[in-house]
């Protein structure tokens, strides 16, 4: 059964503005229109952003700080990353809003920014910008992706360290109100998505040889599916670091490769995450696999006209996997 998910807001950045969209209030296919537009401070180049479900505030990161504004553009608070970094590339600070809206989480790739030491993961009080906790990490990431657990509110963080792999962390609120930080025991798997019912999560091998599904919160592997199980030659095909949960029972796994003319191709396979069986494919109209965002309610997004996302509903293809290539 597909759950009724609470309103969720995503953002897209274009023309110097932050466009906010509701994604879980409907399953109707078509182009989404922004429900509101936020305008960052003059001179701020936004890296990542998050908007409150009531659309009253936005928080965003730049290379040098994190900023919280009202919809009217009034400054609520800001926090500057010190010391100042003169590195223009290679580091992308990220942010996320907690499930209850009371805290803002910011990943600081301080090692790549040249600030000395490792990275930092900071928890701010959402109304005041006061620092609640700061975890000093033993990582040197270029950027990271936050995943907010839809049930218990814990925060997953997937830190990309380039050719050195990917580190997965999880933060929970401890008994004293202070967050507790847990590192998963791998550095070679990329966290792709959390299931909409909160029971599991999906990772892809950093070398792109397989996809795995894990129990939440332990991280225990439920099952792993290698490239060859989809009917492809593992020497010519890879699992992309994209996809996610189409519903609590179905996940989208992206397979990619190149044809004889060296043109890239991607196909989108479905896996039943309860049984580990393949469920055919879906047709996806995009050439960029990272534009495909499964929403957990049976629909997904791709990019669209003028930068607005487009919602699609499932159109199954033939259930048989493709023939082995090569």
C-alpha positions as a printed Julia matrix, in Angstrom:
326×3 Matrix{Float64}:
  0.0     0.0     0.0
  1.32    3.43   -0.99
  1.38    5.68    2.1
 -0.03    9.19    2.29
  3.12   11.23    2.74
  3.22   14.6     4.51
  3.76   17.7     2.33
  7.34   17.85    1.17
  9.05   20.82   -0.4
 11.91   20.61   -2.88
 13.85   23.5    -4.35
 15.41   24.35   -7.68
 17.83   27.23   -8.28
 17.68   29.38  -11.39
 17.97   33.02  -12.4
 19.45   33.82   -8.98
 16.3    32.7    -7.12
 15.19   29.66   -5.09
 11.99   28.12   -6.47
 10.01   25.93   -4.06
  7.66   23.11   -5.09
  5.3    20.76   -3.25
  5.91   17.16   -4.33
  3.7    14.9    -2.19
  0.31   16.63   -2.25
 -0.67   15.05   -5.59
  0.24   12.22   -7.95
 -1.11   14.01  -11.02
  1.44   13.89  -13.86
  2.67   17.1   -15.43
  4.91   20.09  -14.93
  5.06   21.43  -11.37
  4.75   25.14  -10.8
  6.58   26.84   -7.93
  4.41   27.57   -4.91
  6.7    30.4    -3.9
 10.03   31.96   -4.89
 12.72   33.14   -2.46
 15.33   35.74   -3.36
 18.75   35.31   -1.69
 20.73   38.27   -0.48
 22.53   40.22   -3.21
 25.84   38.56   -4.03
 24.96   35.2    -2.46
 25.55   32.25   -4.8
 23.37   29.46   -3.45
 24.81   25.96   -3.23
 21.96   24.1    -1.49
 18.68   25.15    0.08
 15.73   23.89    2.13
 12.3    25.43    2.65
  9.94   25.04    5.6
  6.67   23.18    4.75
  4.67   26.31    5.63
  6.77   28.21    3.06
  7.57   30.96    5.55
 11.36   30.53    5.61
 14.27   29.28    3.57
 17.77   28.27    4.64
 20.61   28.04    2.15
 24.37   27.56    2.0
 26.98   29.41    0.02
 30.68   28.61   -0.1
 31.19   30.86    2.92
 28.1    30.77    5.14
 24.61   29.52    5.92
 21.71   31.98    5.71
 18.1    31.86    6.9
 15.57   34.31    5.38
 11.84   34.91    5.6
  9.68   34.72    2.48
  9.74   38.52    2.43
 13.54   38.41    2.28
 14.21   39.53    5.85
 17.28   38.02    7.5
 16.48   35.64   10.36
 20.06   34.58   11.05
 23.34   33.8     9.39
 26.45   31.84   10.36
 29.81   32.38    8.67
 32.24   29.52    8.03
 35.53   30.48    9.62
 38.28   30.94    8.68
 37.44   32.39    5.28
 38.24   30.1     2.35
 39.76   31.34   -0.9
 39.18   27.96   -2.58
 36.6    28.54   -5.35
 36.06   24.91   -6.31
 35.99   21.38   -4.91
 33.8    21.99   -1.86
 30.03   22.34   -1.66
 28.48   22.97    1.76
 25.05   21.34    2.13
 22.03   21.85    4.36
 18.79   20.16    5.44
 15.82   20.93    7.64
 14.91   18.46   10.38
 11.62   16.58   10.2
 10.09   18.69   12.99
 11.47   21.96   11.58
 13.28   22.8    14.81
 16.85   22.39   13.61
 18.99   22.98   10.54
 21.81   20.6     9.65
 24.81   21.86    7.71
 27.69   19.87    6.24
 30.91   21.85    6.02
 33.58   20.37    3.68
 36.29   22.25    5.55
 39.18   20.0     4.49
 38.67   20.72    0.78
 37.98   24.37    1.59
 41.45   24.6     3.12
 40.26   25.57    6.59
 42.48   23.01    8.29
 41.49   19.73    9.91
 38.61   17.56    8.77
 35.04   18.34    7.85
 32.29   19.41   10.24
 28.63   18.51   10.61
 26.77   21.25   12.48
 23.29   21.29   14.04
 21.73   24.78   14.39
 18.64   25.88   16.29
 16.28   26.79   13.44
 14.82   29.97   14.96
 17.98   31.59   16.31
 20.88   30.03   14.41
 22.56   29.03   17.68
 24.86   26.04   17.34
 23.41   23.07   19.2
 26.13   20.58   18.29
 29.14   20.28   16.03
 30.72   16.98   15.07
 34.29   17.1    13.77
 34.58   14.43   11.1
 37.48   12.36    9.9
 36.6    13.01    6.26
 37.74   15.17    3.37
 34.61   15.38    1.25
 33.78   17.48   -1.75
 30.11   17.55   -0.79
 27.42   15.52    0.93
 23.74   14.65    0.69
 21.38   14.77    3.67
 18.53   12.25    3.96
 15.88   12.92    6.62
 14.24    9.78    7.98
 10.48   10.1     7.36
  9.42    8.44   10.64
 11.92    8.89   13.47
 13.5    12.12   12.17
 17.09   10.9    12.31
 19.43   12.41    9.71
 21.6    10.42    7.34
 24.6    12.06    5.7
 26.4    10.61    2.67
 29.81   12.27    2.19
 31.47   11.93   -1.2
 35.25   11.8    -1.04
 35.83   11.44   -4.78
 38.03    8.5    -5.7
 38.49    7.69   -2.0
 34.89    6.51   -1.65
 31.84    7.56    0.33
 31.18    7.76    4.08
 27.71    7.3     5.6
 26.82    8.83    8.98
 23.6     9.02   10.98
 22.59   11.48   13.69
 19.9    10.85   16.29
 18.7    12.82   19.3
 20.11   11.29   22.46
 18.41   10.93   25.83
 19.79   14.28   26.99
 18.64   16.14   23.89
 22.14   16.24   22.4
 22.57   14.47   19.07
 24.45   11.18   18.86
 26.51   10.47   15.77
 27.01    7.0    14.3
 29.3     6.04   11.39
 28.41    3.0     9.29
 31.27    0.52    8.84
 31.93    1.04    5.15
 33.65    3.58    2.95
 32.77    2.07   -0.41
 29.0     2.5    -0.64
 26.95    5.54   -1.66
 23.65    6.16    0.12
 20.98    6.73   -2.53
 17.63    6.88   -0.73
 15.57    6.04    2.36
 12.35    4.07    1.96
  9.14    6.13    2.47
  8.02    3.82    5.29
 11.39    4.26    7.01
 12.15    0.55    7.27
 15.23    0.39    5.02
 17.66    2.28    2.81
 19.38    1.78   -0.52
 23.09    2.04   -1.38
 25.17    1.59   -4.53
 28.7     0.25   -4.57
 31.21    3.08   -5.08
 32.72    0.99   -7.89
 29.18    0.72   -9.35
 29.11   -3.07   -9.43
 25.91   -3.63   -7.42
 23.0    -2.2    -5.44
 22.19   -3.19   -1.85
 19.27   -2.72    0.51
 19.84   -2.29    4.24
 17.78   -2.52    7.39
 17.16    0.78    9.19
 18.8     1.73   11.49
 21.3    -1.13   11.87
 22.58   -1.01    8.3
 22.46   -4.8     8.06
 22.32   -5.88    4.43
 18.96   -7.38    3.45
 20.1    -8.37   -0.05
 22.49   -7.3    -2.81
 21.88   -7.34   -6.57
 24.92   -7.27   -8.89
 24.9    -5.91  -12.46
 24.78   -9.38  -14.03
 21.51  -10.18  -12.24
 19.84   -7.58  -14.47
 21.04   -9.4   -17.57
 23.97   -7.17  -18.45
 27.69   -7.73  -18.92
 29.38   -6.29  -15.8
 32.41   -5.37  -17.91
 30.3    -2.99  -19.97
 27.51   -1.89  -17.62
 27.39   -0.14  -14.25
 24.89    0.75  -11.54
 24.47    4.52  -11.42
 24.49    6.4    -8.1
 20.88    7.43   -8.59
 17.34    6.05   -8.38
 15.51    5.36   -5.14
 12.18    4.18   -3.76
  9.21    4.48   -6.09
  6.96    3.02   -3.35
  7.72    1.26   -0.05
  7.78   -2.02   -2.02
  9.5    -0.96   -5.26
 12.87    0.69   -5.86
 14.24    2.14   -9.09
 17.77    1.01   -9.97
 19.56    2.83  -12.79
 21.79    0.8   -15.12
 24.08    2.58  -17.55
 26.67    2.0   -20.23
 27.7     3.08  -23.72
 26.76    1.77  -27.15
 29.07    1.04  -30.09
 29.13    4.74  -30.94
 30.16    5.59  -27.37
 26.78    7.18  -26.72
 25.71    6.8   -23.09
 22.47    4.99  -22.32
 20.5     4.45  -19.11
 17.66    2.06  -18.23
 15.54    2.08  -15.12
 14.81   -1.27  -13.51
 12.4    -2.03  -10.68
 13.19   -4.28   -7.73
 10.67   -5.6    -5.23
 12.46   -4.74   -1.99
 10.37   -7.23    0.03
 11.32  -10.24   -2.09
 14.48   -9.13   -3.91
 12.94  -10.01   -7.28
 13.12   -7.96  -10.49
  9.88   -6.33  -11.6
 10.73   -5.12  -15.12
 11.48   -1.54  -16.13
  9.9     1.89  -16.34
 10.19    4.34  -19.21
 11.99    7.53  -18.18
 12.28   10.49  -20.53
 15.6    12.05  -19.61
 19.25   11.72  -20.56
 20.5    12.7   -17.1
 19.93    9.94  -14.5
 20.45   12.4   -11.64
 17.34   14.31  -12.68
 15.23   11.23  -11.84
 13.82   11.63   -8.32
 11.45    8.87   -7.11
  8.94   10.33   -4.65
  7.85    7.2    -2.78
  4.19    7.57   -3.75
  4.36    5.83   -7.14
  5.55    8.87   -9.09
  8.89   10.49   -9.85
 10.35   13.77  -11.08
 12.6    14.71  -13.96
 13.77   18.08  -15.22
 11.42   20.04  -17.43
 10.72   23.27  -19.3
 12.28   26.43  -17.88
 13.82   24.4   -15.06
 10.51   23.31  -13.5
 10.34   19.63  -12.45
  7.93   17.29  -14.24
  5.99   14.58  -12.4
  5.59   11.17  -14.06
  3.56    8.11  -13.12
  4.59    4.52  -13.67
  4.33    3.15  -17.21
  5.61   -0.45  -17.04
  7.64   -1.96  -19.85
  8.0    -5.66  -20.58
  8.82   -7.5   -17.33
 11.63   -9.59  -18.81
 15.16   -8.24  -18.2
 17.31   -7.4   -21.24
 19.5   -10.06  -22.79
 23.09  -10.39  -21.64
 25.32   -8.11  -23.66
 28.79   -8.73  -24.93
